[in-house]
Amino acid sequence: MTGRERIRKHLQGDKVDRLPVMPITMMFAADQLAARYRDYATDYRVLAEAQIFTARKFGFDYVSAISDPAREAADLGAEVEYFDDQPPAIVEARARLADKSDLDRLEIPDPLGGGRMHDRVKAVALLTERVGQEKLIEGWIEGPCAEAADLRGINTLMLDLVDDPGFVCALFEFIIAMELRFARAQLEAGADLIGVGDAAASLIGPRLYEQFVLPYEKKLIDGLHEMGALVRLHICGRTTKLLPWLGHLGADILDLDWMVPLAEARAQSRPGQILLGNIDPVAVLRNGTPEQIQAALADCHRAAGNRYIVGAGCEVVRDTPEANVRAMVAYAATAPALPEIP
């Protein structure tokens, strides 16, 4: 059974030979290829080669075009700093939408227009060409809250939610239209699944999340499904208070950071929701032993039940020992079927 078949069958509720393994790797993957991270983030050929090399080396079931959250913002004219050995960073002190009135003049970039979005589309196409029959292909977009923070500045956006909610809604509408266009280009290039990263949403309390963010995340996920995409939702941080909504948004995979108890996520999710994760990527995956990693994954598996995918709580840290990464795949290969959780 190929990794692509394994993930698809597992999402459909069919029997698979082992649990799928889908950890997020970015700097870890670049280091496996001994590539500069600047090249990984800016040259689709380096990204694709690193993802393929890493997935095959460790036995992961998918490859991903994820690299950093600054692609859409860069194509909108945001100032981005590039570094040799770490991810690109948006210059928040000179945010693209420091002046709110600029939103009225923004135009959605062409995802095939030669910018950073286009580079990701080309990465998806190359991954599909090289391993599309072997591995599931994951594209990636930013969620409404994360992209708004990239364009406005995270602290300013938090104030906007209170001071100018109408502007926030208009900004979110623009972002949803842009991200759906970006996602469609990646799907047409061969992506099976679209990852949605909405990290800034973890900084918002339940009341404001329900009022402002939830409707737009739902609109984005529904739009992706209408295009035929599978959807993976990942929100970095402590999202336990948001679980009553996250588990019912309809994402095919709910990818949770390590601070979130999977037992609570299971209890508050719709029936059949796939949960992914969520061992601590530093204290356990990087700093633990293979035995400790497998024990921690067993705890996650028991809490999540059979509708579960093996992964870390966030990105695999770049200097994680190879034996520890292999321990994730070893657990997936030997994990027992569990009684169904009501």
Buried (B, 14 or more C-beta within 10 A) or exposed (E): EEBBBBBBBBBEEEEBEBBBBBBBBBBBBBBBBEBBBBBBBBBBEBBBBBBBBBBBEBBBBBBBBBBBBBBBBBBBEBBBEBEEEBBBBBEBEEBBBEEBEBBEEBEBBBBBEEBBBBBBBBBBBBBBEBBBEBBBBBBBBBBBBBBBBBBBBBEBBBEBBEEEEEBBBBBBBBBBBBBBBBBBBBBBBBBBBBBBBBBBBBBBEEEBBBBBBBBBBBBBBEBBBEEEBBBBBBBBBBBBBBBEBBBBBBBBBBBBBBBBBBBBBBEBBEEEBBBBBBBBBBEBBBBBEBEBBBBBBBEBBBBBBBBBBBBBBBBBBBEBBEEBBBBBBBBBEEBEEBEEBE
